[in-house]
Amino acid sequence: MTSYRRITNVMALSLAVGAPTSAQEAAFEPCREMACILALEWTPPPLDRRYGNAAEFEDRLLGHLKNAGYAFVRGEASDQGVLTFELRPRMVKAMCDRVAGTETAMNCQTIGEVRVAVLNVGPALDMRLSLVVRGQCGASEMMDVARMSEYVAAMIGHELLAREKGPRPSSRC
């Protein structure tokens, strides 16, 4: 925590004195140099025969974030100096058939959207504070748990953490 406060104070001072140099901007990258907290606010439902085990979502998401070079740890929302990413997945009923047809069963369920809120952002960090990631990838098609965890990780990196904006991650299934 001391390291975070020191970096935040240095960044605030550099902003107050004048425009930061590129070396100062590169000095601190949120969730790469120090761990951020990933707090999921939900109780996952049991295994779904079509979309997978929603209880694996958090482990898969942490794995994708780690592979992208980010440092996240599980935890609860904190008011301490560490950045906290609070995620609220919402389950929805979804089509069980792989291809839409007559009398399509809608009794499967998957993650329909994930609301991401970033807490404890100091004034020196220029980043968005919230994001909604939707799991729809076609007119009537939803992402399975594995694809949704990959997509949420990519969107967190792209929309909330990345300093350089590249192409937006694809929502294709």
C-alpha positions in Angstrom: 0.0 0.0 0.0 2.8 2.4 0.8 4.3 1.9 -2.7 0.9 2.7 -4.3 0.5 5.9 -2.2 4.1 7.0 -3.0 3.5 6.4 -6.8 0.1 8.2 -6.6 1.7 11.2 -4.8 4.6 11.3 -7.4 2.0 11.2 -10.2 -0.1 13.9 -8.6 2.9 16.1 -8.1 4.0 15.7 -11.7 0.6 16.6 -12.9 0.5 19.7 -10.6 4.0 20.9 -11.8 3.3 20.4 -15.5 2.7 17.9 -18.3 4.3 14.6 -17.4 7.0 13.2 -19.6 6.7 9.9 -21.3 9.0 8.3 -18.8 6.8 9.5 -16.0 3.7 8.1 -17.7 5.3 4.7 -18.2 6.5 4.7 -14.5 3.2 3.3 -13.2 0.9 0.9 -15.0 -2.1 -0.1 -12.9 -2.4 -3.8 -12.1 1.0 -4.7 -13.8 3.5 -3.5 -11.2 1.3 -4.2 -8.2 -1.6 -6.5 -7.7 -5.1 -5.3 -8.0 -8.1 -7.0 -6.3 -10.7 -8.8 -8.3 -13.9 -9.1 -6.3 -16.8 -11.1 -7.7 -20.2 -10.3 -6.2 -22.3 -13.3 -7.1 -23.2 -16.9 -6.3 -22.6 -19.0 -9.4 -25.3 -21.5 -10.4 -24.7 -25.2 -10.9 -23.2 -26.6 -14.1 -25.1 -25.9 -17.3 -25.1 -28.7 -19.9 -24.7 -26.2 -22.8 -22.7 -23.2 -21.5 -20.4 -24.8 -18.9 -19.7 -24.4 -15.2 -20.2 -20.8 -14.1 -18.2 -21.6 -11.0 -15.1 -21.7 -13.2 -15.6 -18.1 -14.5 -13.4 -16.5 -11.8 -10.5 -18.9 -12.2 -10.6 -18.6 -16.0 -10.8 -14.8 -15.8 -7.8 -14.6 -13.5 -5.9 -16.9 -15.9 -6.6 -14.7 -18.9 -5.7 -11.5 -17.0 -2.4 -13.1 -15.9 -1.6 -14.2 -19.4 -2.1 -10.6 -20.6 0.5 -9.5 -18.1 -1.8 -8.2 -15.3 -1.5 -9.0 -11.6 -4.8 -9.7 -9.9 -5.6 -11.4 -6.7 -9.0 -12.6 -5.4 -10.5 -10.6 -2.6 -13.3 -8.5 -1.4 -14.0 -4.9 -2.3 -11.6 -2.7 -0.4 -11.4 0.9 0.6 -7.6 0.7 1.0 -5.2 2.2 -1.5 -5.2 -0.8 -3.9 -7.3 -0.7 -7.0 -10.4 -3.0 -6.7 -12.3 -4.3 -9.7 -15.7 -5.3 -8.5 -17.5 -7.6 -11.0 -21.2 -8.4 -10.9 -22.1 -11.2 -13.4 -25.8 -11.6 -14.2 -27.1 -14.9 -15.3 -29.7 -15.1 -18.1 -31.8 -17.9 -19.6 -30.4 -19.0 -23.0 -31.2 -21.3 -25.9 -30.1 -24.8 -25.3 -30.0 -25.8 -29.0 -26.8 -25.1 -30.9 -29.0 -24.1 -33.9 -32.3 -22.3 -33.5 -35.2 -24.4 -34.6 -38.8 -25.1 -33.8 -39.7 -25.4 -30.1 -36.3 -24.3 -29.0 -35.7 -24.9 -25.3 -34.7 -21.8 -23.3 -34.0 -23.5 -20.0 -30.2 -23.3 -20.1 -28.5 -20.4 -18.4 -25.2 -18.5 -18.9 -23.6 -15.2 -18.0 -25.5 -12.6 -19.9 -23.5 -9.6 -18.8 -20.8 -8.6 -16.3 -20.8 -5.1 -14.7 -17.3 -4.0 -13.8 -16.7 -1.1 -11.4 -13.2 0.2 -10.5 -13.0 1.4 -7.0 -10.2 3.4 -5.2 -9.1 5.3 -8.3 -7.1 8.3 -7.3 -7.1 11.6 -9.1 -3.8 10.9 -10.7 -5.0 7.9 -12.6 -6.8 8.6 -15.9 -9.1 5.6 -16.3 -12.7 4.8 -16.8 -14.6 3.7 -13.6 -17.1 1.3 -15.0 -17.9 -1.0 -17.9 -20.7 -3.4 -18.9 -19.6 -6.5 -20.9 -22.5 -8.2 -22.6 -22.2 -11.9 -23.5 -24.3 -11.9 -26.6 -22.4 -12.8 -29.8 -25.2 -13.2 -32.3 -28.9 -12.5 -32.8 -29.8 -15.4 -30.4 -26.4 -16.8 -29.5 -24.7 -16.3 -26.1 -21.1 -17.0 -25.1 -20.3 -20.0 -23.0 -18.4 -19.5 -19.7 -15.0 -20.1 -21.2 -15.5 -17.6 -24.0 -17.1 -15.0 -21.6 -14.2 -15.1 -19.2 -11.8 -14.5 -22.1 -13.9 -11.7 -23.5 -14.3 -10.0 -20.1 -10.5 -10.1 -19.5 -9.9 -8.6 -22.9 -12.4 -5.8 -22.3 -10.9 -5.0 -18.9 -7.5 -4.7 -20.4 -8.7 -2.7 -23.4 -11.3 -0.3 -21.8 -10.0 0.1 -18.3 -6.3 -0.5 -18.1 -4.6 -0.1 -21.5 -2.8 3.1 -22.0 -2.6 2.6 -25.8 -5.9 1.9 -27.5 -5.9 -0.8 -30.1 -8.8 -2.5 -31.8 -11.7 -3.4 -29.5 -11.8 -7.1 -28.6 -14.2 -9.2 -30.7 -17.4 -10.5 -29.2 -17.6 -13.4 -31.7 -18.3 -16.9 -30.4 
